[in-house]
Amino acid sequence: MIEAVLFDVDGVLVHSGKFGAQMARELGLSRDAMDAFWHGPFASCSLGAADLKEQIAPFLRDWGYRGSAEDCLRAWFEADSTLNHDALDAVQRLRARGLPCHVVSTQERYRAEYLEGPMGLAQRFDKLFFSCRLGVKKPQPELYQRVTTELGLAPASLLLVDDQQANIDAAHAAGWQAELYSFGDDLAEIWRRHGI
């Protein structure tokens, strides 16, 4: 029996990725130039081991970005803040029936705070598990173990809804239930498959 449902943020609860594509277009950046940041310093930021504003500043200078790191983060967070109301409505219905719903997501601390506060996810979910606070991220096995322990529930009673197959596979390996999600999928059908 499912005792809690856990949701990813980007690609499930939030339509994101718009800002990065827009910035690359406006500044004439190659994918390799952007990836040097996302696959480099950002990885440490997402684990809480480095500060995003400090890490992104030299890249912004090299890329020819005219604003400050704060300007960039503000524009990024606002651009990538379109909520998936189908999913959030489903969360509201599940919680109204007494089924806890949580967030489990790879985020650095400034966006985690933005998701909690201005975007209101702290009010919509029971708990929010962010990689920057856990020090591990999906699909690392330790993340699933840490979340399972904190919730105090059997792994098989947890259901993850995520848009990345690697995260689904890791959840299954940890003993969780998991469903791959794409925007427009019928969440009610997922609930039926799991007896919710």
C-alpha positions as CSV (number, residue, x, y, z in Angstrom):
1,M,0.0,0.0,0.0
2,I,1.3,3.5,-0.9
3,E,1.8,5.6,2.2
4,A,3.5,8.7,0.5
5,V,4.0,10.1,-3.0
6,L,7.1,11.9,-3.9
7,F,7.4,14.3,-6.8
8,D,10.3,15.7,-8.8
9,V,10.3,19.4,-9.6
10,D,11.6,20.2,-13.0
11,G,9.8,18.2,-15.7
12,V,7.0,17.2,-13.3
13,L,5.8,20.1,-11.1
14,V,7.4,22.9,-13.1
15,H,7.9,23.6,-16.8
16,S,11.6,24.6,-16.9
17,G,14.6,25.0,-19.2
18,K,13.3,28.1,-20.9
19,F,15.8,30.5,-19.4
20,G,18.9,28.5,-20.3
21,A,17.8,28.2,-24.0
22,Q,16.9,31.9,-24.1
23,M,20.3,33.0,-22.6
24,A,22.3,30.8,-25.0
25,R,20.4,32.3,-27.9
26,E,20.8,35.9,-26.8
27,L,24.5,35.6,-25.9
28,G,25.3,33.3,-28.8
29,L,26.6,30.5,-26.6
30,S,27.3,27.0,-27.7
31,R,26.0,24.0,-25.8
32,D,29.6,23.2,-24.7
33,A,30.0,26.7,-23.2
34,M,26.8,26.2,-21.1
35,D,27.6,22.6,-20.2
36,A,31.0,23.7,-18.9
37,F,29.0,25.4,-16.1
38,W,26.1,22.9,-15.7
39,H,28.3,19.8,-15.6
40,G,31.1,21.6,-13.7
41,P,30.7,24.0,-10.8
42,F,26.9,23.7,-10.7
43,A,27.2,20.1,-9.6
44,S,28.9,21.2,-6.4
45,C,26.2,23.9,-5.9
46,S,23.5,21.3,-6.2
47,L,25.1,19.3,-3.4
48,G,25.3,22.3,-1.1
49,A,29.1,22.3,-1.4
50,A,29.5,25.6,-3.2
51,D,27.6,28.9,-3.6
52,L,25.9,29.4,-6.9
53,K,26.3,33.2,-7.0
54,E,30.1,32.9,-6.5
55,Q,30.5,30.0,-9.0
56,I,28.4,31.5,-11.8
57,A,29.9,35.0,-11.7
58,P,33.1,34.3,-13.7
59,F,31.1,32.4,-16.3
60,L,28.7,35.3,-16.7
61,R,31.7,37.6,-17.4
62,D,33.1,35.2,-19.9
63,W,29.7,34.8,-21.6
64,G,29.3,38.6,-22.0
65,Y,26.2,38.7,-19.7
66,R,25.7,42.3,-18.7
67,G,24.0,41.9,-15.4
68,S,25.1,40.6,-12.0
69,A,24.8,37.1,-10.7
70,E,21.8,38.2,-8.7
71,D,20.2,39.6,-11.9
72,C,20.8,36.3,-13.7
73,L,19.3,34.2,-10.9
74,R,16.3,36.4,-10.6
75,A,15.7,36.2,-14.4
76,W,16.3,32.4,-14.3
77,F,14.0,31.7,-11.4
78,E,11.2,33.8,-12.8
79,A,11.5,32.4,-16.4
80,D,11.5,28.8,-15.1
81,S,8.6,29.1,-12.8
82,T,5.6,27.9,-14.8
83,L,3.7,25.5,-12.5
84,N,2.1,22.3,-13.8
85,H,-1.3,22.8,-12.3
86,D,-2.5,19.3,-13.3
87,A,0.1,17.8,-11.0
88,L,-0.5,20.4,-8.2
89,D,-4.2,19.8,-8.4
90,A,-3.6,16.1,-8.1
91,V,-1.3,16.7,-5.0
92,Q,-4.0,18.8,-3.4
93,R,-6.6,16.0,-3.9
94,L,-4.2,13.3,-2.5
95,R,-3.4,15.4,0.6
96,A,-7.1,16.1,1.2
97,R,-7.5,12.3,1.3
98,G,-4.8,12.1,3.9
99,L,-2.0,10.8,1.7
100,P,1.3,12.7,2.4
101,C,3.0,14.3,-0.7
102,H,6.6,15.3,-0.7
103,V,9.1,16.9,-3.1
104,V,12.5,15.2,-3.9
105,S,14.6,17.3,-6.3
106,T,18.1,18.2,-7.3
107,Q,18.4,21.9,-6.5
108,E,21.0,24.4,-5.3
109,R,20.0,26.5,-2.3
110,Y,18.8,29.7,-3.9
111,R,16.4,28.0,-6.2
112,A,15.3,25.7,-3.4
113,E,14.4,28.8,-1.3
114,Y,12.6,30.3,-4.3
115,L,10.6,27.1,-4.9
116,E,9.6,27.0,-1.2
117,G,8.8,30.7,-0.8
118,P,7.8,32.7,-3.9
119,M,6.5,29.6,-5.8
120,G,4.7,28.4,-2.7
121,L,5.7,24.7,-2.7
122,A,6.3,24.7,1.0
123,Q,2.6,25.2,1.5
124,R,1.6,22.6,-1.0
125,F,3.7,19.7,0.2
126,D,4.4,17.9,3.5
127,K,8.2,17.8,3.2
128,L,10.7,19.1,0.7
129,F,13.9,17.1,0.1
130,F,16.5,19.1,-1.8
131,S,19.9,17.7,-2.8
132,C,21.6,20.9,-1.6
133,R,20.5,20.1,2.0
134,L,21.0,16.3,1.8
135,G,24.4,16.5,0.2
136,V,23.4,13.8,-2.3
137,K,21.2,13.8,-5.4
138,K,19.2,11.5,-7.6
139,P,20.1,8.9,-8.8
140,Q,22.6,8.3,-6.0
141,P,21.4,5.4,-3.8
142,E,22.1,7.2,-0.6
143,L,19.4,9.8,-1.4
144,Y,16.7,7.2,-1.5
145,Q,18.0,5.7,1.7
146,R,18.1,9.0,3.5
147,V,14.6,10.0,2.4
148,T,13.2,6.5,3.4
149,T,14.8,6.8,6.8
150,E,13.5,10.4,7.4
151,L,10.0,9.4,6.4
152,G,10.1,6.3,8.6
153,L,8.2,4.3,6.0
154,A,8.9,1.0,4.2
155,P,10.5,1.6,0.8
156,A,7.8,-0.3,-1.0
157,S,5.2,2.1,0.4
158,L,6.9,5.1,-1.4
159,L,5.9,6.2,-4.9
160,L,8.2,8.5,-6.9
161,V,6.9,10.4,-9.9
162,D,9.9,11.6,-12.0
163,D,10.7,12.5,-15.6
164,Q,14.1,10.9,-15.7
165,Q,14.5,7.1,-16.3
166,A,17.8,7.0,-14.3
167,N,15.9,8.3,-11.2
168,I,13.1,5.8,-11.7
169,D,15.6,2.9,-12.0
170,A,17.4,4.0,-8.9
171,A,14.1,4.3,-7.0
172,H,13.2,0.7,-8.0
173,A,16.7,-0.5,-6.9
174,A,16.0,1.1,-3.5
175,G,12.7,-0.8,-3.2
176,W,10.5,2.2,-4.0
177,Q,7.6,2.2,-6.4
178,A,8.2,4.7,-9.3
179,E,6.5,6.0,-12.4
180,L,8.1,7.9,-15.3
181,Y,6.1,11.0,-16.1
182,S,5.8,13.4,-19.0
183,F,3.7,16.5,-19.1
184,G,0.1,15.6,-20.1
185,D,0.3,12.1,-18.7
186,D,-2.8,11.0,-16.8
187,L,-1.8,11.0,-13.1
188,A,-5.2,9.4,-12.2
189,E,-4.1,6.3,-14.2
190,I,-0.8,6.2,-12.2
191,W,-2.8,6.3,-9.0
192,R,-5.0,3.5,-10.2
193,R,-2.0,1.3,-11.0
194,H,-0.8,1.7,-7.4
195,G,-4.2,1.3,-5.7
196,I,-4.3,4.9,-4.6
